[in-house]
Amino acid sequence: MTDERKIALTRKIRESLRMEGFDIYGIAQAAAHHEDNTCIAEWIAAGKNGSMKFFERNLDKRGDITTLVEGARSVIVAGIRYYSNEPAAGKENYFVSRYARVRDYHLVIKEKLARVQKIIKEEVPDAVSRAFCDAGPVTEKNWAVRAGLGWRGKHSLVINRDIGSFFFLGEIVTTAEFIYDSATSPDHCGDCTLCIDACPTGAICSDRTIDARRCIAYLTIEHDGSIPEEFRGKTERIIFGCDRCQEVCPWNKKAVPYSDKELIPDFSVTSLTRKDWHSLTPDEFDKIFRSSAVKRAGYEKIRRNIDFADHR
């Protein structure tokens, strides 16, 4: 492919990402980065993945994204903001992470990326592409940095200096070639430790990873069984996820609420009162959260989390 053709294709794909509502995006050259699976392997060896055994699968692929698409040349990474700050209904109500107050981002981003893939196919008929969103052995935070979207914050999330860290990520791994972005975003965390200091359970590690076993998001979503007693009173009134480290980040002071209509939820979770949460039945749960990330935890875990929050 000629440079002129790459430039034209890159411009068209970037425009398609913009039209899909993505706030930030970049393209990195696909290549092996074995340091990725080395870091994950060390994190797993320390037991910091908790019961999330899926991290232990396909470690070799996590270090070489080209194994996911034969002949892969490019990794397109796009982010869309999801920040919202509507208050929960009533006093002393439960807290649900902002990412779960919108329509399930897996569904939204996959739909958007599928449309971008279609354009790639139209422009490069022999191109092979796969889209990913928080699934598959893709080290998406590292690829976001490589594509120039930002830097890895001390709370482990990618921070973009324009929109902060309240954004979802999605990727397209493709054999098509583009003009690549330079990963030029320097680390702007400096000596700040606000996120580390704000974590109620001390889950943030010094190497910019999270010890899932201590993370409220993990404890309220992924963890099976009872929540360990050592965290009694520390989970506050959180029943799904946790935003504490992002709430105190200086780069989120000017966070702008999401505007993409595809993220508008079928049901506003913040409209539920404490009484509503307590009276919620399994059938009502399934109906209300059918297109929400909350469904990942399931009814029984949400009930467990409410009981834990009530008995502080």
Secondary structure, DSSP 8 states (H G I E B T S, - for coil): --HHHHHHHHHHHHHHHHHTT-SEEEEEE--B-HHHHHHHHHHHHTTTTTT-GGGGTTHHHHTBGGGTSTT--EEEEEEEE-------SSTT--EE-GGGSSB-HHHHHHHHHHHHHHHHHHHSTT--EEEESS-SS--HHHHHHHTTS-EE-TTSSEEBTTTBT-EEEEEEEES--------------TT--HHHHH-TT--B-TTS-B-GGG-HHHHHHT--S---GGGTTTSTTEEE---HHHHT-GGGTT------GGG--SS-GGG--HHHHHH--HHHHHHHTTTBGGGGT-HHHHHHHHHHHH--
